[in-house]
Amino acid sequence: MHKLGAMTAELEAVQGYFDAITYAMNHLPAGEQAQKLAGPIALLKFRATRAMHQIVDDAVQIFGGRALTQTGMGQKVEHLQRVYKFGAILGGAEEILTSLAVRQAFRAFPPSARL
C-alpha cells in the first residue's frame, strides 16, 4: 500500500501544480502570460515527466513480471513504461526546461539583486 500512496501523492501534486497554472492563465492578461508563466510551465512539464517516471517504475514493481507482458493484466503498465518517455522528450529535454525556468526567474530579479 505504501507504493500506491506514494504514486497518488505524486499525481496529486502534479495536478495541483497544473490547476494553479491553469488558474493563472485564466486570470492573467494575454500579454503577461508568456512573461510570467513560461518558467512555471517549463517546471510543471519537468515535474510531470519526473512524476510519471516514478509512477511507472512503482507500477512495474507492483505488477512484477506481469508488467513485462503486452497482454493480460500487465498490458497497460507495459505500454506506459514503453511510451511515457515520449512526453519527456517531445516537449523539450529536462535540461532545456529547467534552464528556461531559471533564466525566466533571473529576469524577474531587480537589476540591483546579487547572488
Secondary structure by P-SEA (a helix, b strand, c coil): caaaaaaaaaaaaaaaaaaaaaaaaacccccccccccaaaaaaaaaaaaaaaaaaaaaaaaaaccccccccccaaaaaaaaacccccccccccaaaaaaaaaaaaaaaccccccc
